[in-house]
Amino acid sequence: MIRNYLKVAWRNLLKYRFYSGINILGMSVGIASVLLMALFVQHELSYDRYYEDAERLYRVDFSARMAGNDVDLGATSAATGPVLLDEVPEVEDMGRFRTMGTWIVAYEDTRFQEEDLTFADPGIIRLFGLDFLAGNPETALSEPNTIVLTQPIARKYFGDADPMGKVLVLDGDEEYEVTGVIKPIPDNTHFHFDFFASAETLEETNSPIWLNINFVTYIKLREGTTEASVEEKFPGLVEKYVGQELQQFMGVSLADFSEQGNHIRYSLSPVTDIHLHSQMDEELEANGSMEYVWIFGAIALFILVIACINFMNLATARSANRAKEVGIRKTLGSLKKQLVAQFMSEAFLLSLLAFVIGSVLAVLALPYFNQLSGKTLSLDTIPWSTFLPVMLGVGLFMALLAGSYPAFYLSAFRPIAVLKGSLQGGMKHKGLRSSLVVFQFVCSIALIVCTLVVGQQMRYIQDQNLGYNREQLVTVENAYLLGDNLEAYKEELLRNPNVVSGTIASDLPTPSGRNVSIFYPGTDVNHPLAAPMVRWRIDYDYIPTFEMNLAHGRNFDRDFATDSAAVLINEAAMRQFQFSAEEVIGSQIGLADGEGSEIYDVVGVVEDFFYMSMRENIRPMVVFLGPNRGRVTFRVTAQETAAVLSAMEDSWTDLSNGQPFNYAFLDDEFASVYEDEQRQGQLFTVFAGLAILIACLGLFGLAAFTAEQRTKEIGIRKVLGASVLQLVKLLSKEFMLLILIAFVVASVIAGLLMQQWLADFAYHTTLSWWVFAVSGITALLIAGLTMSYQSIRAATADPVKSLKSE
């Protein structure tokens, strides 16, 4: 019986090969989309779940509010971890990371700039189960000046030689013995380091100060305990340790501090939640978003549903052509369930073909999808034991969704009515078909709107006045390696006619690690407006090199010897301290830190400029004058850029004693900040294109069928003098009306969704009417072109042949 069903199903697929081709193509693209997105979702959900006892691992987070300013950090002090291990019985183990930017790593004559270097406790090895290929995990990081490398890094520096016991030199003078080699950190991990240096090397590792937030701290809870039981002990620890530091450094008790509306709190984040649910400052890496996992998963599912709707619409639209078959089968004794089985077998066969073709398409498209998503997804890493049943379930769902309604609809025909020819087959259920067409184009138009809004926001970011000029700025990294030759390097390049200006400073107006300290207006350390502020240190030439503007006062000036005790602030700090324009210059502000308080004079106010992502408000900043030799930045002319870069490298080579030369354009650094948003926009574009392609395939088939069903009517109208344009309008107006309805619904839905998306940006564009207009017109044009071929073909057919065929 099943064999017969499949044989008949195959014959019907071949008989109606045009419609079968439309269905198979649409469903194949839908399956490929779901497969790729399932890979993406599975990868995102798998982050940090491969550790032993992963569910017992937590990161300790710090949050504070001072004078209305909130700080949320995925980091704590060096002292936090050891205290938790000693004083909280629920804590079984702890480990810490301390990252400190880029390093020059050397072995003999081999030197490279490395970014993926961290200092780590031995506890990190235990908590995250670093997979050792050489060395003893128990002792690898227990001594100062030891280091563990990943296998690719060991080969990079030592080739095939045994790296154990060899010495790497960091930044020209710090020697570290290699005590271990591990496998590379898996891709689905919230941190990726290649060098793990012993944290015991750092003096600050043993600092008792709780308000110095610079270590990322992890703990492992004992079996049977909960994070709530640990978090309820945090207030007591804050009172015990932070309270005395507030009194010591700011002269205020914790109770008074809290009464002013301020707070300092600690909390736990499950390690398995960090990648998709943590968006704090000082994350080790840019994390993903559960919101986008849901969004793109839903989009892929919608694309599959759109393809299934094509099958349903075309199957029910062709019901008149299958009616006599149903009538004869019923007359010969076929039961309804047998007819349902027959039509479902067609759906399953078509779905099987689509699944095979879609799987091939997914494999072929995987490299391109990786490029779009920024991932390194691979079929080799798939947990097939769970992934395969899920995908088979998707295939079964697709067959049931696509085939169930047509099967029950066709099997319900009454044989007497069918054989008498009284059945109004093809358009009987056009109300449902119309609703499904509307649903298809709601999804398609909504995706077009989303694509345009993301693009509009990216253009807004690119065109926004940043408060400085990011064009033609070249930053040379690790400038401190020049030592006493740094000033000579800068002066030599300033003699180049294509170098406009230069500045020596580590801090750049791009999101990166930031020093934050407590500042207060005036001389009263207990002032209620005291707040955490970003602290920079620059030279005299920084402001003019970056072409920043001063709202009040002046820049640091070599003619003023007192500027060593002066500061610049930004407008956000001016607002925070409630300084008026008349009084701000000459006002005093205080710095409270672990060494006491210092008072500085404000000599200038810099207009607010963006130095973080536009997702965040510009934060208050205090700028000091003084050496900060991490980078040297030059403003160059647009001409002869290659020659200038060559001159920079030549001068570096002459003065650096063989240290590697590394540079970057600031506008490239700026673009990388919004790389995720750019990728999201590209994914929206691709999926929007696929959705409207599949929807138009279905529309093409429906238009062809409609023209076929109305052949006699078209012939009569032509004989009576109807023009081709009138006939095209006749055949198209119903579908165009449906698309207009879809446009209205999609505009409302997409408008609400994108308004919420834009709300994640502190600085964003507004939803413009033209975005919706362009989306609607695009959908109408594409649909119109899709239908025009069939409509014009039907309208230009010979009416005599049309009437004879009837």
Protein Blocks (a to p, Z undefined) as FASTA:
>chain_A
ZZmmmmmmmmmmmmmmmlmmmmmmmmmmmmmmmmmmmmmmmmmmmgoklbghklmgccdd
ddddeehiacddfbdcfklmmmmmmmmmklmbdcddddebjadddehjbccddfbbcddd
fklmmmnopacfbdjfklmmmpghiacddfklmmmmnomacfehpacdeehiaccddfbd
cddddfkbcbdcfbdcdfklpmklmpcbfklccbdcdddddehiafklmmmmmmmmmmmm
mmmmmmmmnopafklmmmnopacddddddfklmmmmcccehiabdcddfklmmmmmmmmm
mmmmmmmmmmmmmmmmmmmmmmmmmmmmmmnopafklmmmmmmmmmmmmmmmmmmmmmmm
mmmmmmmmmmmnopacdfklpcfklmmmmmmmmmmmmmmmmmmmmmmmmmmpcfklmmno
pacfklmmmmmmmmmmmmmmmmmmmmmmmmmmmmmmmmmmmmpcghiafehiacdehklm
nmmmmmmmmmmmmmpmkbmbdcddfbdcbdcddddddddehjbfkbfkbccdddddddfk
lmmmnopacfbhcdddfklmklmmgccddfklmmmnopafklmnopacddddfkbccddd
dfbdcddddfbdfkbccddddddedddfkbccddddfehklmmmmmmmmmmmmmnnopac
ddddfklmmmmmmmmmmmmmmmmmmmmmmmmmmmmmmmmmmmmmmmmmmmmmmmmmmmno
pafklmmmmmmmmmmmmmmmmmmmmmmmmmmmmmmmmmmpmbdcdddfklmmmmmmmmmm
mmmmmmmmmmmmmmmpcfklmmmmZZ
